[in-house]
Each structure stands twice: as structure tokens, then as C-alpha cells.
Amino acid sequence: MDTPRKRYEFKKMLERLAEKEGSGTELITLYIPPDKQIYDVTAQLRDEFGQCANIKSKQTRTNVQSAISSILSRLKYYKRPPEHGMAVFCGTINVGGDRTDLDCEIIEPPEPLNTYMYRCSSSFELEPLEQMLGEKEVYGLIVLDRREAYVGFLRGSRIEPVRGVTSTVPGKQRKGGQSSVRFQRLRLIAINEFYKKIGDLASEVFLAEKDFFERFKGVLIGGPTPTKEEFEAGGFLHHELQKRIIGLFDVSYTNESGLAELVENASDALKGLDIIKEKAVMNRFLQELVKDDGAAAYGEESVRKNLELGAVDTLLLSDKLRRARLKLACQNGDYTEERTVSIEPGKHIKDLDLGTCPKDGGSLYVAEEADIIDELTTLADQSSTTVRIISDDFEEGSMLYNAFGGIAAILRYRTGY
């Protein structure tokens, strides 16, 4: 995925496809990899069309044959698959109120498809495309002291805790009856065994990562001095992980909370990653927000007014936003209004109660509709505003959505809005 914007649009497209349902096994999913011959695909589809004669339900038989015919008519325009292959989703969709509609979409995925698939079901098979949303760069996280340790992953903007271990290393004060030399020797043995336990856990977790050699970019180790230095120098990790150690960083916590602190303190080493860029811009917004004369705004109404004035330097939008900007009109032609509505997964604009015209009580209808991110981005483009789509996979990103409604801005100057 090249940009957060493309990622958002791709994710939203998959959500829309996931909402579609058919009656019985009437929805066809077809994945064509880039090296597949189109004539081989059409030959199989014609064969499947003939096999449909064995379907007992007349309605299902008719709907599946209609979908196959629709796909065949579209494939006539392709001599070969596009660069990354193509995904075809076609079938008779339930649109509510006992109504159906034949729907057919062809999608060129952002990454090459590596599998050929033909499937009939009551829903579309999206897993091969959903896997493309997975982060391509993964980092291993380890925080430790001599009492406990925790390991996890950094996947794009998401910190994923995995598992922790605790030690049986005795404290520095020996019990009575033991010589100090013997006590220290036993203590060092216990520390060494605990480091080995941490190394075994981290190696087991990290090496099990899918496509390890392509995806796994390095290990970050956090803890107090000299613990983290002892752990690295001792070579307790598998050799493939040992050579991928990016750096050692001080952290105050060595439980699950320490993973986020480790990522924060390793920001210089990770400065090219989306999470670091997103954290930086969110911290800049929060710093402006707490100033008495801070140049920050949040909430749709305030941000929209600042955009219209050209006062927004950076527009911050949560990737969890699922809203539409509607232009409503009265059927009698005497009234219009603009309104932002939330669209829950599985819901459509037509499912909303739009109310009636305040002038004459007539029915309101949707004259224009736009995704809120598209609409605000268009406004931003008019004044060369930078747009950042922020993941909610980290604390500040989650705060943008939960505390500020998913829409905020860093301003060029204060406007009073």
C-alpha cells in the first residue's frame, strides 16, 4: 500500500464487499493471478456454466448463470490480466425489502495475487485481499530487567504484546548461612538462566512470524543498564535475531506497558516508520491544544470552518471514520441542506431516516453523497493543506478518534473557530 490514503480506500472497499450477501451459494469470487491465461479462465467459466444445470434450485441456478455470463462479458475486454492480476466479485446481492440486484466488480489489487481461485458462496471470499492490509515490515520488541520481561511486535502503527515471563533471581541481599561468594555465584547462574529463558521465548515468538526473512526487519531491546547490555552481549537470541538487533534503549517499565515506551524511546532509530511520523504529528497537535494561544482545532464544524478560511496547516483524520457528507433536497424542490451522517458497517444511506422537509413536510432525498475523508481532503487541497490519515493502533491515534471525534487540525494561525 503506497500511502495511508490508498490503504484507507482499500480497507473501506473490502468492508463494503464484506457487507454484501446473497441467497444461497450465488456469489462468485474469482481471483486471477497475473500469469494466468485469460482463455483458460473463460474455458473454466463456460464449463461451470454447464455444470449449473445440476443445481436443483431454479433461482440459484439462474442467478449463478447470470453471474458467470456477466463475468464472461467483462473478461472479453482483457487480453491478459493486469500487472498484479485481478479479483472479480459478481452475483445477485440482497439489497433489502426482498429485492435483489446483480452486482459485478473487477478490482486490480495493490499487490500481485499469487493464487487462482473460483468460488461460489453466500458471501465473497476476501481473505487474499485482506492479507494485503497486513504490515509488510515487522519489528520484534523485548523489554527486560532481572525480575521480568515481555516480548511483542511492532507492526506498522500497531504494538502487539505477546507474552511475558518472570524470574526467580534472588535479591542482592543473601540469606543467613550462605557465604557471599557462593551467593553471588548462584545469583549469577540464576540471572544467566533467566536471560536464556527470555532468549528462548523471543526466538520462538519472532522466528514463527510468517515470511520471517522478508518481513522481519529487526529487534529493539529495552531495559535498565546493565541488564539490556548483558542480554545482548550474552548472545541469548537465535543467531538470525542476534544479527538483527537494531539498538538498546532505556525504559522504565519491563511489563506490557514497556513495549510502547520502547517504541517511543527508539523513535530516532525508527524515524522512517508510519507510527513515528503519526506520533510526531499527533504530539504536535496536542502541544498546540494545551497552549493558551495554541493553533489547533478539533471537531468537524470547527475544522471545516478553518479549512474554508485556508487556515489549516495539517488536517488529521482518523482511519476509523465511517461518515458520509450528504446534500439533501426536498422532493418539492423548495429546500436543501447539508448533513454529515455516520454509516455503520452493514448499513447504507438508504437505510437512514432522513426526516422531512421543514418547509412543507415533503420527503427528503439524497442529491449528493461523498465520503467525509474525500470531502474534507478536497477542501484541504484548495489551500495546499497537508492531510494525514492516522491509525488508531496506538494511544495518540486512538485519542484522535475517541476524544476528538476523528477530525482535528494544526492551524497556520488562530481564527477563533
N, C-alpha and C positions, 0 to 999 in steps of 0.2 A: 504494500500500500504506500503510495508515494507521499501523501500528505494526510494530516488529520482530517481534512475536509473530505477527501476521497474515501477515507476509512469510515467516516460518519455516513456518507451516502451509501456505501456498500452495505454497512450494517443495517441501515434503515430499509434498504431494498430487500435484504434477507428477512427482516421482520415482517415486511409486507407479504412476501411469498409464504412465510410460515403461517400467516393468518388464513390463507386460502384453503378451503376444504371442498371435497367432492363427496358424492353419494357412492359408496362402494369403491371399487378399485378403478376409478375413471380418470385419475390424474396421471399424466405421463411425465416422467423425468428422464431426460436424455442428456448424457454427458459425452461429448465428442472431443477426444484429445487432439492436439494439433497434427499428429502424424497419422490420423485415421483417414482413410479414403471416404469421401462423401458417397460414392456409388455403393460402397459396402454397407454404409448406414441405410441408404434408401432401400437396398435389397432386403435388409432385415426388416425394415418397417413394412414393406409390402408383404413379406411373409407373416408378420404379426397381424396385419390387416386380415389375411386369410384365416389365421388361427382364431380370430374373434368370432367366427361362425360357431365356435364351441361354447361361447358364453351363453348361459341359459337366460339371463335377464335381458329382455329386448332393449330396455332403456340403457342398461350398462353397455351392451353390445353396440348400440347406435352411437353412444357418447364416445366410446373408445375409438370407433372407426372414424368418427368426425375429427377427433384429436389427431389421429395418425394422418388423415388426409390434410389437415391444416399444417402439420409439420412438414409433410412431403412438399406441399406447395411452397413453403418458405425455403426449404433446402435447395430448390431448383435454382436459386439465385447465388448459390455458393459453389465454386469450382473446387475449393479446398477449405478446410477450417481456418479461422483466423489464427494469428500468431500464437495465442495462448489456448486455442481450442474454443469450444462454445458449449453453453449449457442451455437446454431448451426445456421450458416448463409449459405444458399445454394440457387443457382439459376443461370439462364442464364444471364451473365453480358455483357453489351455493352463494347467492347474493342476498338471501333473506326473503321472508314472505313467500316461501315455496317457489321462488324464482331462481333461475339458473342462467348462466351466461358462459359461452365458450371463450376461454381466455388463453392466449398463446404469447409467450415472451421468449426472446432469444437474448442471452447475456454473454458478453465476452468477458471472462473473468480477469482479474488483475494479475493473476499468476498462471503459469501453464497447468492445465489439467493433466494428470498422469494416469487417468483411468477411463475406460469406456463403460458406460452404464446405460441400460434401458430398464425402466421400472414402472409398473402400474400400481398405484396405491390410492388411498383416500386423501393423501397429502403429498406434497412434493418432498423429495429427498434432498436435503440441503447440506448434509454433513461435509461433503468435499469442499463446498464453498465456505462453510463456517470455519473450517480448518485454516483457511487463508487469513482469517482475522487473528489467528494466533500470532504472538510476537515472534519475530524472526531472531532476535537477539536476547539471550538469557544469561543472567549472571548468578553465580552462587554466593550466598551470604552466610557468614559464620560469625557469631559473637560468642565470646567465652571469657571466663575467668577460672579460678581454681575451684569454684563452687558449683557452677552450672554453665551450660552452653545451649545455644539454639541455632538451628540452620534453617534456611529458607531460600527463596528465589526472588530475583528482580526480573519481572517480565514486562518490558516496555515501561508503562507507568504504574504497574501493579506490583506491590510487595506481597509475596505469598509465603507465609510462615508454614513450615513443615513439621518439625519435631524438635524437642529439647531433651537434654539429659542432665542429670545431677551427679555430683561426685561424692565419694566417701573419703576425700582427702582430709586428714586431721588438721586441726588448727595449729598455729605456731607454738602454742603452749603445750609442753609434754606433760603426760600424767606421771604421777609418782612411781618410782620403781624402775624407770627406764633411763638409761644413760642418754645424754643429749646427742651423742654421736649416733647411737642406734636409732633414736627417734627421728633424727634428720634423715638418715638413710631410708627408713621406712616411709617417711613422708615424701621423699623424692621418688621412691618407687610408686607410691600411690598417685602422685602427680603425673608421672610418666604413663601409667596405666589409664588415667583419665584422658590425657591427650590422645592416646591410642584409641580410646572409645569414641572420642569426638571425631577423629580422623576417619574411623571406620564408618560412623554414621554419615558424615558428609560425603564420603566416597560412594557409599551405597545410594544415597539420595541423588547426587549430582550425575553420576555415571548412568543412572537409569533414565535420564532425560532423553526423550525422543530426538533422533538426529543430533546426538551429542556433538559430533565433530563439526557440524555445520552451524549449530545454533548456540552452543555454549561458549561464551566469549571470555569468561574469567571468573576469578574468585576474589571477593573482598573479605578481609578478616578484621574484626573489631574486638577491642578489649583493652584492659589496662596494661601498662608496661610493668613487668617484663613478660607477662603471660603470652600475649599475642606473638611477641618476638621468639619466645621459647617454642611455641607451637609451630611457627613457620620454619625455624632452624632445625627442628627435630625431624622434618620430613614425614609427618604423620599422615599426610594425604596420599592418595594414589598418585603415581608419577605424572599421569596426564593432567591431574588437577594441580599438582605442585608447580608445574611449569606454567600454569595459567594464573598464578597469584598476581593480582594487579597491584595490591598495596595493603598496608596495615594502617588502621585508623583507631584513634581513641574513641571509646564510647563509655557512657556511664552505666548503661543497663546491659545485662547479658541474658535477659529473657526475651520473649517475643517482641517487647517494645524496643529492644535494642536494634532490631533489624532496620526499622525506619530511621533511627538515629545514625546507624552505619551508612545508609544511603545518603543521608543529609551531609554527613561529615566527609563523604567521598565524592562530593559534588564536583570538585576540580578534576578528579580522575574520570568522571562520567559526564563531563560537561556537554558532550555531543548528544546525549540521550534526551528523548522527549520529556521524561519525568523531571529532569533537572531544569530544562527550559520552562516547563509548565510551572514548576515550583517557584522559579525565579519571578515569572510574571505575576503569579498569584501573590507572592510576598510583596512585590512592588505595589500591587493594588491594595493589599491590607495595610501597608505602611502609609499610603496616601489616605486611606479611610480613617485612620485614627488621628491624623493631624487636624488641628483646628481649621486650617485653611487648605486641607487636602484636596487634590484634584482627582476625585473618584466619584463614581455614581453606580447605583445598582437598582435593579427592578426594571421591568420593561418600559414603563411610562417615562421614567427619568432618563434612561439610556436612549430611548427613541428621540426624545426632545433634543438631547445633546448631539445625537447623530445628525438630526435635521439642521442643527446650527453649525455643523462641521467642527465640533469641539472635542471629538473623541480621538485620542491618540491610538489606543489599543482596545478593541472590543473583545470581551471574554464571554464565551458561550459554552455551556456545559454540553457534553455529548449525550447527556441523558434527556435533553429537551425533546419532547414529542408534542409540539404545538403547531397549530396552523393559523395563519392570518387570513381572515375571511373578509370579503366585501359582500355585504348582504343588501338585497334590494327588495322592495315591496312589489308584489305581482301587479299592483295597480299603478306602478310607475311614479309614485309621488314621494319616495323615501329611500335613502341609502344610509348605511353605516358600516364602519369597520370594526371588527371584533377579533380578539385572539382567543382561541379555544384549545383546550388540551385534548389530545387524541390518545386514548388508552389503547394498549395492544389488543387487537381483535375488534376494535371499533372503527367506524367510518363516519365521515361527515354526515352522511345521510341518516345515521342513527341518532344524531343530536337533535334536541328540541330547540329550534332557533327562535321560538316565540312568534309574536305577531307584530305587525306594523303599529307603532304608537300613534300614527295619524288617523288611520282608518280601520285598524284591526285586520287588515289583509294578511295573507301568508307571506313570510319572508323566504327568499331562496338565495342560494349561494351564487353570486355573479362572478366572483373571482376567488381563487384559493391559492395560497403559497405556503410552503414550509417556513416556519418562523426563522430558522437559520438562513435560508435562502433570502428571505425578505430583508432581514437585518444586514446581511452581508452585502446585498445590493445597495442599501443605504450607505454602508460603510465605504464601499468602493467609490462613491461620489466625492468623498473628501480624503481619499488616499489613507484611510484608516487601516491599521494592521488588525487582522482578525485571527484570534487564537481559539481553537476548539479544545476545551480542557476535559481530560478524562476525569472520572470520579473515583479512580482506583487508588488515590492517595488522599491524605487528610485535607489538604487545602482544596483539592478538586472536589471532594465530597462537600466541603463547606460552601463552595460556589453554588452548588445545586440546592442544598438543604437550607442554607441560611440566607442566600441572596437570590433565590428563585431561578438560578441558572443563567442569569443575564447581568453582566457588570461591565464597567468601563474605567479605564485610566484616561483622564482628560488632558487636553492640551492647556486648558485654562478653566477656571471656575466659571460657572454660568448661573448658579443659583438653583439649578434644577437637580 
